Amino acid sequence: MCLQVEKKIADELREHGLLAVPDQPLPRGPDYADLDKLTYLTCVIKEAMRVHTVRYHSQKSKRNVVTASCYMLQLSTTTGHLVSMQVCQ
């Protein structure tokens, strides 16, 4: 993160008493009312989430039968949950 951004976030936290400083080594804990006041921090978080989007990736098997070791597992094609298990012969 850019040093100017970090400094601006630290200044905003210090302004609201949420940052440890020499004259206040134990800052108060944040509460929900602080969220509306921390506008710059909110913007930084939203921008980071926009740039580094979390992607959900699921690999669904096209088959519903899986052989693992000496077991044959039948999985539900809709939920992927185990439906039955048999010992291979």
C-alpha positions in Angstrom: 0.0 0.0 0.0 1.2 3.5 -0.8 2.7 5.3 2.2 0.5 8.3 1.6 -2.6 6.1 1.8 -1.3 4.5 5.0 -0.6 7.9 6.6 -4.1 9.2 5.6 -5.7 6.1 7.2 -3.6 6.4 10.3 -4.6 10.1 10.6 -8.3 9.2 10.2 -8.0 6.5 12.9 -6.1 8.8 15.2 -8.7 11.6 14.7 -11.4 9.2 16.0 -9.3 7.8 18.9 -8.9 4.4 17.3 -5.1 4.4 16.9 -2.5 3.8 19.6 -0.4 7.0 20.1 2.1 7.9 22.9 -0.4 9.9 24.9 -3.1 7.2 24.4 -1.3 3.8 24.3 -4.6 1.8 24.6 -7.1 3.1 21.9 -10.8 2.5 22.4 -12.3 -0.3 20.4 -14.3 0.6 17.2 -18.1 0.5 17.2 -20.7 0.6 14.5 -21.1 4.4 14.7 -17.4 4.7 13.7 -18.1 3.0 10.4 -19.9 6.0 9.0 -17.1 8.3 10.2 -14.2 6.4 8.6 -14.9 7.4 5.1 -11.4 7.2 3.7 -10.8 3.8 5.2 -14.1 2.6 3.7 -13.1 3.9 0.3 -9.7 2.1 0.5 -11.3 -1.2 1.5 -13.9 -0.9 -1.3 -11.2 -0.1 -3.9 -9.0 -3.1 -2.7 -12.1 -5.4 -3.0 -12.8 -4.0 -6.5 -9.2 -4.5 -7.7 -8.7 -7.9 -6.0 -12.0 -9.5 -6.6 -12.7 -12.8 -4.8 -13.7 -15.5 -7.2 -15.6 -18.5 -6.2 -14.6 -21.5 -8.2 -16.3 -24.9 -8.0 -15.3 -27.9 -9.9 -18.4 -30.0 -10.4 -17.8 -33.5 -11.6 -19.7 -34.4 -14.7 -19.8 -38.0 -13.5 -21.6 -39.0 -10.3 -19.5 -42.1 -9.6 -16.0 -41.8 -8.1 -13.7 -44.7 -7.3 -11.5 -44.0 -4.4 -9.1 -46.7 -3.1 -11.4 -49.8 -2.9 -14.7 -47.9 -2.5 -17.1 -46.8 -5.2 -18.8 -43.5 -4.2 -22.0 -42.3 -5.8 -22.5 -38.5 -5.5 -25.6 -36.5 -6.1 -25.3 -34.6 -9.4 -27.1 -31.6 -8.0 -25.6 -31.2 -4.5 -22.4 -33.2 -4.7 -23.2 -35.0 -1.5 -22.5 -38.7 -1.0 -25.5 -40.8 -1.9 -24.1 -44.3 -1.5 -20.8 -46.1 -0.9 -19.9 -49.7 -2.0 -16.8 -51.8 -1.6 -15.3 -52.5 -5.0 -14.9 -56.2 -6.0 
